[in-house]
């Protein structure tokens, strides 16, 4: 097979399943230098210290 399994942007999506604040390297998103997203387990990219501030502002508008 010569084609990639999926588009590059899709392959870079990571989803954590943290039970706490996502502020350590135990968080998969933090470990790879990414912000948590709505697909993440308990935090949903909102109730953690690793959320994307820009995304939160956009949700409030």
PDBQT receptor file of N, H, CA, C and O in Angstrom, charges set to zero:
ATOM      1  N   UNK A   1       0.842  -1.175   0.000  1.00  0.00    +0.000 N 
ATOM      2  CA  UNK A   1       0.000   0.000   0.000  1.00  0.00    +0.000 C 
ATOM      3  C   UNK A   1       0.888   1.239   0.000  1.00  0.00    +0.000 C 
ATOM      4  O   UNK A   1       1.791   1.353   0.828  1.00  0.00    +0.000 OA
ATOM      5  N   UNK A   2       0.645   2.147  -0.901  1.00  0.00    +0.000 N 
ATOM      6  H   UNK A   2      -0.089   2.054  -1.574  1.00  0.00    +0.000 HD
ATOM      7  CA  UNK A   2       1.487   3.335  -1.011  1.00  0.00    +0.000 C 
ATOM      8  C   UNK A   2       0.858   4.580  -0.390  1.00  0.00    +0.000 C 
ATOM      9  O   UNK A   2       1.560   5.557  -0.130  1.00  0.00    +0.000 OA
ATOM     10  N   UNK A   3      -0.433   4.561  -0.152  1.00  0.00    +0.000 N 
ATOM     11  H   UNK A   3      -1.003   3.767  -0.363  1.00  0.00    +0.000 HD
ATOM     12  CA  UNK A   3      -1.114   5.708   0.451  1.00  0.00    +0.000 C 
ATOM     13  C   UNK A   3      -1.057   5.631   1.975  1.00  0.00    +0.000 C 
ATOM     14  O   UNK A   3      -1.032   4.535   2.536  1.00  0.00    +0.000 OA
ATOM     15  N   UNK A   4      -1.036   6.786   2.655  1.00  0.00    +0.000 N 
ATOM     16  H   UNK A   4      -1.056   7.676   2.199  1.00  0.00    +0.000 HD
ATOM     17  CA  UNK A   4      -1.065   6.768   4.122  1.00  0.00    +0.000 C 
ATOM     18  C   UNK A   4      -2.403   6.221   4.625  1.00  0.00    +0.000 C 
ATOM     19  O   UNK A   4      -3.403   6.247   3.908  1.00  0.00    +0.000 OA
ATOM     20  N   UNK A   5      -2.406   5.736   5.846  1.00  0.00    +0.000 N 
ATOM     21  H   UNK A   5      -1.593   5.715   6.428  1.00  0.00    +0.000 HD
ATOM     22  CA  UNK A   5      -3.616   5.153   6.440  1.00  0.00    +0.000 C 
ATOM     23  C   UNK A   5      -4.729   6.180   6.607  1.00  0.00    +0.000 C 
ATOM     24  O   UNK A   5      -5.909   5.842   6.514  1.00  0.00    +0.000 OA
ATOM     25  N   UNK A   6      -4.352   7.437   6.853  1.00  0.00    +0.000 N 
ATOM     26  H   UNK A   6      -3.394   7.711   6.928  1.00  0.00    +0.000 HD
ATOM     27  CA  UNK A   6      -5.315   8.516   7.049  1.00  0.00    +0.000 C 
ATOM     28  C   UNK A   6      -4.597   9.839   6.793  1.00  0.00    +0.000 C 
ATOM     29  O   UNK A   6      -3.367   9.871   6.759  1.00  0.00    +0.000 OA
ATOM     30  N   UNK A   7      -5.336  10.920   6.614  1.00  0.00    +0.000 N 
ATOM     31  H   UNK A   7      -6.335  10.894   6.642  1.00  0.00    +0.000 HD
ATOM     32  CA  UNK A   7      -4.692  12.229   6.459  1.00  0.00    +0.000 C 
ATOM     33  C   UNK A   7      -3.830  12.556   7.678  1.00  0.00    +0.000 C 
ATOM     34  O   UNK A   7      -4.145  12.158   8.800  1.00  0.00    +0.000 OA
ATOM     35  N   UNK A   8      -2.745  13.282   7.444  1.00  0.00    +0.000 N 
ATOM     36  H   UNK A   8      -2.489  13.606   6.533  1.00  0.00    +0.000 HD
ATOM     37  CA  UNK A   8      -1.801  13.608   8.515  1.00  0.00    +0.000 C 
ATOM     38  C   UNK A   8      -2.474  14.308   9.687  1.00  0.00    +0.000 C 
ATOM     39  O   UNK A   8      -2.174  13.998  10.840  1.00  0.00    +0.000 OA
ATOM     40  N   UNK A   9      -3.380  15.248   9.414  1.00  0.00    +0.000 N 
ATOM     41  H   UNK A   9      -3.623  15.500   8.477  1.00  0.00    +0.000 HD
ATOM     42  CA  UNK A   9      -4.038  15.973  10.511  1.00  0.00    +0.000 C 
ATOM     43  C   UNK A   9      -4.890  15.041  11.375  1.00  0.00    +0.000 C 
ATOM     44  O   UNK A   9      -5.047  15.280  12.572  1.00  0.00    +0.000 OA
ATOM     45  N   UNK A  10      -5.431  14.001  10.787  1.00  0.00    +0.000 N 
ATOM     46  H   UNK A  10      -5.304  13.807   9.814  1.00  0.00    +0.000 HD
ATOM     47  CA  UNK A  10      -6.214  13.029  11.546  1.00  0.00    +0.000 C 
ATOM     48  C   UNK A  10      -5.312  12.143  12.395  1.00  0.00    +0.000 C 
ATOM     49  O   UNK A  10      -5.674  11.775  13.513  1.00  0.00    +0.000 OA
ATOM     50  N   UNK A  11      -4.153  11.804  11.875  1.00  0.00    +0.000 N 
ATOM     51  H   UNK A  11      -3.859  12.103  10.967  1.00  0.00    +0.000 HD
ATOM     52  CA  UNK A  11      -3.221  10.956  12.621  1.00  0.00    +0.000 C 
ATOM     53  C   UNK A  11      -2.645  11.666  13.841  1.00  0.00    +0.000 C 
ATOM     54  O   UNK A  11      -2.161  11.013  14.765  1.00  0.00    +0.000 OA
ATOM     55  N   UNK A  12      -2.693  13.002  13.852  1.00  0.00    +0.000 N 
ATOM     56  H   UNK A  12      -3.086  13.532  13.101  1.00  0.00    +0.000 HD
ATOM     57  CA  UNK A  12      -2.145  13.768  14.971  1.00  0.00    +0.000 C 
ATOM     58  C   UNK A  12      -3.161  13.995  16.089  1.00  0.00    +0.000 C 
ATOM     59  O   UNK A  12      -2.832  14.622  17.096  1.00  0.00    +0.000 OA
ATOM     60  N   UNK A  13      -4.375  13.503  15.934  1.00  0.00    +0.000 N 
ATOM     61  H   UNK A  13      -4.642  12.994  15.116  1.00  0.00    +0.000 HD
ATOM     62  CA  UNK A  13      -5.384  13.661  16.984  1.00  0.00    +0.000 C 
ATOM     63  C   UNK A  13      -5.114  12.646  18.090  1.00  0.00    +0.000 C 
ATOM     64  O   UNK A  13      -4.996  11.445  17.844  1.00  0.00    +0.000 OA
ATOM     65  N   UNK A  14      -5.024  13.150  19.282  1.00  0.00    +0.000 N 
ATOM     66  H   UNK A  14      -5.120  14.125  19.481  1.00  0.00    +0.000 HD
ATOM     67  CA  UNK A  14      -4.792  12.305  20.449  1.00  0.00    +0.000 C 
ATOM     68  C   UNK A  14      -5.907  12.604  21.435  1.00  0.00    +0.000 C 
ATOM     69  O   UNK A  14      -6.363  13.742  21.542  1.00  0.00    +0.000 OA
ATOM     70  N   UNK A  15      -6.339  11.592  22.145  1.00  0.00    +0.000 N 
ATOM     71  H   UNK A  15      -5.968  10.667  22.058  1.00  0.00    +0.000 HD
ATOM     72  CA  UNK A  15      -7.423  11.726  23.114  1.00  0.00    +0.000 C 
ATOM     73  C   UNK A  15      -6.937  11.183  24.446  1.00  0.00    +0.000 C 
ATOM     74  O   UNK A  15      -6.537  10.021  24.534  1.00  0.00    +0.000 OA
ATOM     75  N   UNK A  16      -6.966  12.009  25.484  1.00  0.00    +0.000 N 
ATOM     76  H   UNK A  16      -7.291  12.952  25.413  1.00  0.00    +0.000 HD
ATOM     77  CA  UNK A  16      -6.556  11.521  26.802  1.00  0.00    +0.000 C 
ATOM     78  C   UNK A  16      -7.762  11.001  27.571  1.00  0.00    +0.000 C 
ATOM     79  O   UNK A  16      -8.907  11.272  27.209  1.00  0.00    +0.000 OA
ATOM     80  N   UNK A  17      -7.499  10.264  28.617  1.00  0.00    +0.000 N 
ATOM     81  H   UNK A  17      -6.569  10.044  28.911  1.00  0.00    +0.000 HD
ATOM     82  CA  UNK A  17      -8.559   9.741  29.496  1.00  0.00    +0.000 C 
ATOM     83  C   UNK A  17      -8.223  10.065  30.942  1.00  0.00    +0.000 C 
ATOM     84  O   UNK A  17      -8.466   9.262  31.843  1.00  0.00    +0.000 OA
ATOM     85  N   UNK A  18      -7.657  11.258  31.158  1.00  0.00    +0.000 N 
ATOM     86  H   UNK A  18      -7.460  11.911  30.426  1.00  0.00    +0.000 HD
ATOM     87  CA  UNK A  18      -7.240  11.660  32.497  1.00  0.00    +0.000 C 
ATOM     88  C   UNK A  18      -8.434  11.801  33.428  1.00  0.00    +0.000 C 
ATOM     89  O   UNK A  18      -9.519  12.201  33.005  1.00  0.00    +0.000 OA
ATOM     90  N   UNK A  19      -8.231  11.476  34.677  1.00  0.00    +0.000 N 
ATOM     91  H   UNK A  19      -7.350  11.152  35.020  1.00  0.00    +0.000 HD
ATOM     92  CA  UNK A  19      -9.255  11.629  35.706  1.00  0.00    +0.000 C 
ATOM     93  C   UNK A  19      -9.045  12.915  36.493  1.00  0.00    +0.000 C 
ATOM     94  O   UNK A  19      -9.903  13.304  37.286  1.00  0.00    +0.000 OA
ATOM     95  N   UNK A  20      -7.897  13.588  36.277  1.00  0.00    +0.000 N 
ATOM     96  H   UNK A  20      -7.200  13.273  35.633  1.00  0.00    +0.000 HD
ATOM     97  CA  UNK A  20      -7.611  14.814  37.016  1.00  0.00    +0.000 C 
ATOM     98  C   UNK A  20      -7.262  15.940  36.051  1.00  0.00    +0.000 C 
ATOM     99  O   UNK A  20      -7.820  15.992  34.955  1.00  0.00    +0.000 OA
ATOM    100  N   UNK A  21      -6.381  16.821  36.414  1.00  0.00    +0.000 N 
ATOM    101  H   UNK A  21      -5.928  16.779  37.304  1.00  0.00    +0.000 HD
ATOM    102  CA  UNK A  21      -6.191  18.108  35.759  1.00  0.00    +0.000 C 
ATOM    103  C   UNK A  21      -5.404  18.134  34.445  1.00  0.00    +0.000 C 
ATOM    104  O   UNK A  21      -5.276  19.217  33.872  1.00  0.00    +0.000 OA
ATOM    105  N   UNK A  22      -4.891  17.070  33.946  1.00  0.00    +0.000 N 
ATOM    106  H   UNK A  22      -4.995  16.191  34.411  1.00  0.00    +0.000 HD
ATOM    107  CA  UNK A  22      -4.138  17.031  32.679  1.00  0.00    +0.000 C 
ATOM    108  C   UNK A  22      -2.891  17.904  32.722  1.00  0.00    +0.000 C 
ATOM    109  O   UNK A  22      -2.481  18.436  31.690  1.00  0.00    +0.000 OA
ATOM    110  N   UNK A  23      -2.278  18.064  33.894  1.00  0.00    +0.000 N 
ATOM    111  H   UNK A  23      -2.611  17.632  34.732  1.00  0.00    +0.000 HD
ATOM    112  CA  UNK A  23      -1.125  18.945  34.012  1.00  0.00    +0.000 C 
ATOM    113  C   UNK A  23       0.205  18.209  34.175  1.00  0.00    +0.000 C 
ATOM    114  O   UNK A  23       1.217  18.824  34.511  1.00  0.00    +0.000 OA
ATOM    115  N   UNK A  24       0.206  16.912  33.940  1.00  0.00    +0.000 N 
ATOM    116  H   UNK A  24      -0.616  16.413  33.667  1.00  0.00    +0.000 HD
ATOM    117  CA  UNK A  24       1.457  16.167  34.041  1.00  0.00    +0.000 C 
ATOM    118  C   UNK A  24       1.703  15.395  32.750  1.00  0.00    +0.000 C 
ATOM    119  O   UNK A  24       0.842  15.336  31.872  1.00  0.00    +0.000 OA
ATOM    120  N   UNK A  25       2.881  14.809  32.650  1.00  0.00    +0.000 N 
ATOM    121  H   UNK A  25       3.581  14.857  33.363  1.00  0.00    +0.000 HD
ATOM    122  CA  UNK A  25       3.216  14.043  31.444  1.00  0.00    +0.000 C 
ATOM    123  C   UNK A  25       2.457  12.717  31.382  1.00  0.00    +0.000 C 
ATOM    124  O   UNK A  25       2.602  11.969  30.415  1.00  0.00    +0.000 OA
ATOM    125  N   UNK A  26       1.659  12.423  32.392  1.00  0.00    +0.000 N 
ATOM    126  H   UNK A  26       1.541  13.031  33.177  1.00  0.00    +0.000 HD
ATOM    127  CA  UNK A  26       0.791  11.230  32.333  1.00  0.00    +0.000 C 
ATOM    128  C   UNK A  26      -0.370  11.470  31.375  1.00  0.00    +0.000 C 
ATOM    129  O   UNK A  26      -0.969  10.522  30.868  1.00  0.00    +0.000 OA
ATOM    130  N   UNK A  27      -0.687  12.742  31.129  1.00  0.00    +0.000 N 
ATOM    131  H   UNK A  27      -0.200  13.512  31.541  1.00  0.00    +0.000 HD
ATOM    132  CA  UNK A  27      -1.723  13.099  30.166  1.00  0.00    +0.000 C 
ATOM    133  C   UNK A  27      -1.137  12.929  28.769  1.00  0.00    +0.000 C 
ATOM    134  O   UNK A  27      -0.111  13.532  28.455  1.00  0.00    +0.000 OA
ATOM    135  N   UNK A  28      -1.761  12.133  27.942  1.00  0.00    +0.000 N 
ATOM    136  H   UNK A  28      -2.594  11.643  28.197  1.00  0.00    +0.000 HD
ATOM    137  CA  UNK A  28      -1.257  11.869  26.598  1.00  0.00    +0.000 C 
ATOM    138  C   UNK A  28      -1.158  13.148  25.786  1.00  0.00    +0.000 C 
ATOM    139  O   UNK A  28      -0.185  13.337  25.055  1.00  0.00    +0.000 OA
ATOM    140  N   UNK A  29      -2.131  14.019  25.897  1.00  0.00    +0.000 N 
ATOM    141  H   UNK A  29      -2.921  13.865  26.491  1.00  0.00    +0.000 HD
ATOM    142  CA  UNK A  29      -2.110  15.279  25.145  1.00  0.00    +0.000 C 
ATOM    143  C   UNK A  29      -0.918  16.137  25.557  1.00  0.00    +0.000 C 
ATOM    144  O   UNK A  29      -0.173  16.619  24.703  1.00  0.00    +0.000 OA
ATOM    145  N   UNK A  30      -0.736  16.329  26.864  1.00  0.00    +0.000 N 
ATOM    146  H   UNK A  30      -1.341  15.937  27.557  1.00  0.00    +0.000 HD
ATOM    147  CA  UNK A  30       0.377  17.115  27.377  1.00  0.00    +0.000 C 
ATOM    148  C   UNK A  30       1.696  16.493  26.979  1.00  0.00    +0.000 C 
ATOM    149  O   UNK A  30       2.623  17.202  26.584  1.00  0.00    +0.000 OA
ATOM    150  N   UNK A  31       1.794  15.191  27.075  1.00  0.00    +0.000 N 
ATOM    151  H   UNK A  31       1.041  14.616  27.395  1.00  0.00    +0.000 HD
ATOM    152  CA  UNK A  31       3.023  14.474  26.741  1.00  0.00    +0.000 C 
ATOM    153  C   UNK A  31       3.488  14.777  25.321  1.00  0.00    +0.000 C 
ATOM    154  O   UNK A  31       4.688  14.892  25.072  1.00  0.00    +0.000 OA
ATOM    155  N   UNK A  32       2.549  14.907  24.391  1.00  0.00    +0.000 N 
ATOM    156  H   UNK A  32       1.574  14.813  24.593  1.00  0.00    +0.000 HD
ATOM    157  CA  UNK A  32       2.893  15.154  22.993  1.00  0.00    +0.000 C 
ATOM    158  C   UNK A  32       2.770  16.621  22.596  1.00  0.00    +0.000 C 
ATOM    159  O   UNK A  32       2.828  16.950  21.411  1.00  0.00    +0.000 OA
ATOM    160  N   UNK A  33       2.600  17.502  23.575  1.00  0.00    +0.000 N 
ATOM    161  H   UNK A  33       2.553  17.235  24.538  1.00  0.00    +0.000 HD
ATOM    162  CA  UNK A  33       2.577  18.936  23.306  1.00  0.00    +0.000 C 
ATOM    163  C   UNK A  33       1.315  19.426  22.629  1.00  0.00    +0.000 C 
ATOM    164  O   UNK A  33       1.350  20.418  21.901  1.00  0.00    +0.000 OA
ATOM    165  N   UNK A  34       0.198  18.749  22.854  1.00  0.00    +0.000 N 
ATOM    166  H   UNK A  34       0.169  17.943  23.445  1.00  0.00    +0.000 HD
ATOM    167  CA  UNK A  34      -1.075  19.127  22.251  1.00  0.00    +0.000 C 
ATOM    168  C   UNK A  34      -2.052  19.574  23.326  1.00  0.00    +0.000 C 
ATOM    169  O   UNK A  34      -1.923  19.187  24.487  1.00  0.00    +0.000 OA
ATOM    170  N   UNK A  35      -3.028  20.387  22.943  1.00  0.00    +0.000 N 
ATOM    171  H   UNK A  35      -3.133  20.702  22.000  1.00  0.00    +0.000 HD
ATOM    172  CA  UNK A  35      -4.084  20.789  23.867  1.00  0.00    +0.000 C 
ATOM    173  C   UNK A  35      -5.141  19.697  23.923  1.00  0.00    +0.000 C 
ATOM    174  O   UNK A  35      -5.326  18.959  22.956  1.00  0.00    +0.000 OA
ATOM    175  N   UNK A  36      -5.829  19.594  25.043  1.00  0.00    +0.000 N 
ATOM    176  H   UNK A  36      -5.679  20.194  25.829  1.00  0.00    +0.000 HD
ATOM    177  CA  UNK A  36      -6.952  18.673  25.150  1.00  0.00    +0.000 C 
ATOM    178  C   UNK A  36      -8.084  19.172  24.250  1.00  0.00    +0.000 C 
ATOM    179  O   UNK A  36      -8.204  20.370  23.995  1.00  0.00    +0.000 OA
ATOM    180  N   UNK A  37      -8.899  18.252  23.781  1.00  0.00    +0.000 N 
ATOM    181  H   UNK A  37      -8.802  17.279  23.989  1.00  0.00    +0.000 HD
ATOM    182  CA  UNK A  37      -9.981  18.577  22.854  1.00  0.00    +0.000 C 
ATOM    183  C   UNK A  37     -11.318  18.063  23.402  1.00  0.00    +0.000 C 
ATOM    184  O   UNK A  37     -11.330  17.356  24.410  1.00  0.00    +0.000 OA
ATOM    185  N   UNK A  38     -12.431  18.401  22.766  1.00  0.00    +0.000 N 
ATOM    186  H   UNK A  38     -12.421  18.975  21.948  1.00  0.00    +0.000 HD
ATOM    187  CA  UNK A  38     -13.725  17.875  23.203  1.00  0.00    +0.000 C 
ATOM    188  C   UNK A  38     -13.794  16.346  23.177  1.00  0.00    +0.000 C 
ATOM    189  O   UNK A  38     -14.664  15.768  23.829  1.00  0.00    +0.000 OA
ATOM    190  N   UNK A  39     -12.917  15.690  22.455  1.00  0.00    +0.000 N 
ATOM    191  H   UNK A  39     -12.210  16.159  21.926  1.00  0.00    +0.000 HD
ATOM    192  CA  UNK A  39     -12.915  14.227  22.391  1.00  0.00    +0.000 C 
ATOM    193  C   UNK A  39     -12.254  13.583  23.609  1.00  0.00    +0.000 C 
ATOM    194  O   UNK A  39     -12.369  12.374  23.807  1.00  0.00    +0.000 OA
ATOM    195  N   UNK A  40     -11.570  14.373  24.419  1.00  0.00    +0.000 N 
ATOM    196  H   UNK A  40     -11.476  15.355  24.258  1.00  0.00    +0.000 HD
ATOM    197  CA  UNK A  40     -10.875  13.824  25.587  1.00  0.00    +0.000 C 
ATOM    198  C   UNK A  40     -11.863  13.330  26.634  1.00  0.00    +0.000 C 
ATOM    199  O   UNK A  40     -12.973  13.848  26.765  1.00  0.00    +0.000 OA
ATOM    200  N   UNK A  41     -11.434  12.325  27.367  1.00  0.00    +0.000 N 
ATOM    201  H   UNK A  41     -10.533  11.904  27.261  1.00  0.00    +0.000 HD
ATOM    202  CA  UNK A  41     -12.244  11.637  28.367  1.00  0.00    +0.000 C 
ATOM    203  C   UNK A  41     -13.055  12.500  29.303  1.00  0.00    +0.000 C 
ATOM    204  O   UNK A  41     -14.132  12.957  28.923  1.00  0.00    +0.000 OA
ATOM    205  N   UNK A  42     -12.586  12.738  30.499  1.00  0.00    +0.000 N 
ATOM    206  H   UNK A  42     -11.711  12.366  30.808  1.00  0.00    +0.000 HD
ATOM    207  CA  UNK A  42     -13.366  13.450  31.514  1.00  0.00    +0.000 C 
ATOM    208  C   UNK A  42     -13.335  14.965  31.347  1.00  0.00    +0.000 C 
ATOM    209  O   UNK A  42     -14.324  15.631  31.655  1.00  0.00    +0.000 OA
ATOM    210  N   UNK A  43     -12.233  15.524  30.870  1.00  0.00    +0.000 N 
ATOM    211  H   UNK A  43     -11.430  14.984  30.620  1.00  0.00    +0.000 HD
ATOM    212  CA  UNK A  43     -12.111  16.985  30.813  1.00  0.00    +0.000 C 
ATOM    213  C   UNK A  43     -12.809  17.599  29.595  1.00  0.00    +0.000 C 
ATOM    214  O   UNK A  43     -13.245  18.749  29.652  1.00  0.00    +0.000 OA
ATOM    215  N   UNK A  44     -12.916  16.863  28.519  1.00  0.00    +0.000 N 
ATOM    216  H   UNK A  44     -12.562  15.929  28.473  1.00  0.00    +0.000 HD
ATOM    217  CA  UNK A  44     -13.517  17.341  27.267  1.00  0.00    +0.000 C 
ATOM    218  C   UNK A  44     -12.878  18.631  26.765  1.00  0.00    +0.000 C 
ATOM    219  O   UNK A  44     -13.509  19.410  26.049  1.00  0.00    +0.000 OA
ATOM    220  N   UNK A  45     -11.597  18.854  27.153  1.00  0.00    +0.000 N 
ATOM    221  H   UNK A  45     -11.085  18.221  27.734  1.00  0.00    +0.000 HD
ATOM    222  CA  UNK A  45     -10.889  20.043  26.700  1.00  0.00    +0.000 C 
ATOM    223  C   UNK A  45     -11.390  21.333  27.306  1.00  0.00    +0.000 C 
ATOM    224  O   UNK A  45     -11.072  22.413  26.809  1.00  0.00    +0.000 OA
ATOM    225  N   UNK A  46     -12.171  21.241  28.376  1.00  0.00    +0.000 N 
ATOM    226  H   UNK A  46     -12.430  20.363  28.780  1.00  0.00    +0.000 HD
ATOM    227  CA  UNK A  46     -12.750  22.427  28.995  1.00  0.00    +0.000 C 
ATOM    228  C   UNK A  46     -12.316  22.547  30.446  1.00  0.00    +0.000 C 
ATOM    229  O   UNK A  46     -11.824  23.597  30.860  1.00  0.00    +0.000 OA
ATOM    230  N   UNK A  47     -12.489  21.491  31.221  1.00  0.00    +0.000 N 
ATOM    231  H   UNK A  47     -12.889  20.638  30.885  1.00  0.00    +0.000 HD
ATOM    232  CA  UNK A  47     -12.242  21.555  32.663  1.00  0.00    +0.000 C 
ATOM    233  C   UNK A  47     -10.858  21.021  33.042  1.00  0.00    +0.000 C 
ATOM    234  O   UNK A  47     -10.730  20.174  33.926  1.00  0.00    +0.000 OA
ATOM    235  N   UNK A  48      -9.823  21.528  32.360  1.00  0.00    +0.000 N 
ATOM    236  H   UNK A  48      -9.927  22.216  31.642  1.00  0.00    +0.000 HD
ATOM    237  CA  UNK A  48      -8.461  21.103  32.693  1.00  0.00    +0.000 C 
ATOM    238  C   UNK A  48      -7.491  22.243  32.432  1.00  0.00    +0.000 C 
ATOM    239  O   UNK A  48      -7.856  23.252  31.829  1.00  0.00    +0.000 OA
ATOM    240  N   UNK A  49      -6.259  22.082  32.885  1.00  0.00    +0.000 N 
ATOM    241  H   UNK A  49      -5.962  21.263  33.375  1.00  0.00    +0.000 HD
ATOM    242  CA  UNK A  49      -5.254  23.128  32.708  1.00  0.00    +0.000 C 
ATOM    243  C   UNK A  49      -4.586  23.053  31.335  1.00  0.00    +0.000 C 
ATOM    244  O   UNK A  49      -3.760  23.908  31.018  1.00  0.00    +0.000 OA
ATOM    245  N   UNK A  50      -4.913  22.074  30.526  1.00  0.00    +0.000 N 
ATOM    246  H   UNK A  50      -5.584  21.379  30.784  1.00  0.00    +0.000 HD
ATOM    247  CA  UNK A  50      -4.290  21.899  29.217  1.00  0.00    +0.000 C 
ATOM    248  C   UNK A  50      -5.256  22.239  28.078  1.00  0.00    +0.000 C 
ATOM    249  O   UNK A  50      -5.093  21.750  26.960  1.00  0.00    +0.000 OA
ATOM    250  N   UNK A  51      -6.235  23.054  28.350  1.00  0.00    +0.000 N 
ATOM    251  H   UNK A  51      -6.368  23.451  29.258  1.00  0.00    +0.000 HD
ATOM    252  CA  UNK A  51      -7.197  23.413  27.302  1.00  0.00    +0.000 C 
ATOM    253  C   UNK A  51      -6.623  24.531  26.431  1.00  0.00    +0.000 C 
ATOM    254  O   UNK A  51      -5.711  25.248  26.841  1.00  0.00    +0.000 OA
ATOM    255  N   UNK A  52      -7.158  24.663  25.255  1.00  0.00    +0.000 N 
ATOM    256  H   UNK A  52      -7.899  24.080  24.921  1.00  0.00    +0.000 HD
ATOM    257  CA  UNK A  52      -6.763  25.712  24.330  1.00  0.00    +0.000 C 
ATOM    258  C   UNK A  52      -7.604  26.940  24.631  1.00  0.00    +0.000 C 
ATOM    259  O   UNK A  52      -8.816  26.926  24.414  1.00  0.00    +0.000 OA
ATOM    260  N   UNK A  53      -6.988  27.991  25.122  1.00  0.00    +0.000 N 
ATOM    261  H   UNK A  53      -6.003  28.002  25.298  1.00  0.00    +0.000 HD
ATOM    262  CA  UNK A  53      -7.717  29.201  25.505  1.00  0.00    +0.000 C 
ATOM    263  C   UNK A  53      -8.490  29.788  24.329  1.00  0.00    +0.000 C 
ATOM    264  O   UNK A  53      -9.579  30.328  24.527  1.00  0.00    +0.000 OA
ATOM    265  N   UNK A  54      -7.965  29.700  23.128  1.00  0.00    +0.000 N 
ATOM    266  H   UNK A  54      -7.080  29.262  22.967  1.00  0.00    +0.000 HD
ATOM    267  CA  UNK A  54      -8.656  30.235  21.951  1.00  0.00    +0.000 C 
ATOM    268  C   UNK A  54      -9.939  29.477  21.678  1.00  0.00    +0.000 C 
ATOM    269  O   UNK A  54     -10.951  30.086  21.332  1.00  0.00    +0.000 OA
ATOM    270  N   UNK A  55      -9.920  28.184  21.824  1.00  0.00    +0.000 N 
ATOM    271  H   UNK A  55      -9.098  27.689  22.105  1.00  0.00    +0.000 HD
ATOM    272  CA  UNK A  55     -11.115  27.372  21.588  1.00  0.00    +0.000 C 
ATOM    273  C   UNK A  55     -12.206  27.701  22.603  1.00  0.00    +0.000 C 
ATOM    274  O   UNK A  55     -13.387  27.757  22.260  1.00  0.00    +0.000 OA
ATOM    275  N   UNK A  56     -11.806  27.915  23.841  1.00  0.00    +0.000 N 
ATOM    276  H   UNK A  56     -10.847  27.869  24.119  1.00  0.00    +0.000 HD
ATOM    277  CA  UNK A  56     -12.775  28.255  24.876  1.00  0.00    +0.000 C 
ATOM    278  C   UNK A  56     -13.423  29.599  24.587  1.00  0.00    +0.000 C 
ATOM    279  O   UNK A  56     -14.633  29.741  24.763  1.00  0.00    +0.000 OA
ATOM    280  N   UNK A  57     -12.655  30.590  24.148  1.00  0.00    +0.000 N 
ATOM    281  H   UNK A  57     -11.672  30.475  24.005  1.00  0.00    +0.000 HD
ATOM    282  CA  UNK A  57     -13.197  31.888  23.810  1.00  0.00    +0.000 C 
ATOM    283  C   UNK A  57     -14.180  31.791  22.660  1.00  0.00    +0.000 C 
ATOM    284  O   UNK A  57     -15.207  32.471  22.663  1.00  0.00    +0.000 OA
ATOM    285  N   UNK A  58     -13.882  30.963  21.682  1.00  0.00    +0.000 N 
ATOM    286  H   UNK A  58     -13.048  30.411  21.679  1.00  0.00    +0.000 HD
ATOM    287  CA  UNK A  58     -14.759  30.795  20.533  1.00  0.00    +0.000 C 
ATOM    288  C   UNK A  58     -16.090  30.160  20.935  1.00  0.00    +0.000 C 
ATOM    289  O   UNK A  58     -17.126  30.462  20.342  1.00  0.00    +0.000 OA
ATOM    290  N   UNK A  59     -16.067  29.281  21.942  1.00  0.00    +0.000 N 
ATOM    291  H   UNK A  59     -15.225  29.036  22.424  1.00  0.00    +0.000 HD
ATOM    292  CA  UNK A  59     -17.291  28.642  22.406  1.00  0.00    +0.000 C 
ATOM    293  C   UNK A  59     -18.209  29.640  23.105  1.00  0.00    +0.000 C 
ATOM    294  O   UNK A  59     -19.430  29.486  23.071  1.00  0.00    +0.000 OA
ATOM    295  N   UNK A  60     -17.642  30.644  23.728  1.00  0.00    +0.000 N 
ATOM    296  H   UNK A  60     -16.650  30.768  23.756  1.00  0.00    +0.000 HD
ATOM    297  CA  UNK A  60     -18.437  31.605  24.477  1.00  0.00    +0.000 C 
ATOM    298  C   UNK A  60     -19.119  32.625  23.581  1.00  0.00    +0.000 C 
ATOM    299  O   UNK A  60     -20.067  33.280  24.014  1.00  0.00    +0.000 OA
ATOM    300  N   UNK A  61     -18.665  32.776  22.352  1.00  0.00    +0.000 N 
ATOM    301  H   UNK A  61     -17.895  32.244  22.000  1.00  0.00    +0.000 HD
ATOM    302  CA  UNK A  61     -19.243  33.763  21.434  1.00  0.00    +0.000 C 
ATOM    303  C   UNK A  61     -20.530  33.312  20.829  1.00  0.00    +0.000 C 
ATOM    304  O   UNK A  61     -21.128  34.040  20.038  1.00  0.00    +0.000 OA
TER     305      UNK A  61
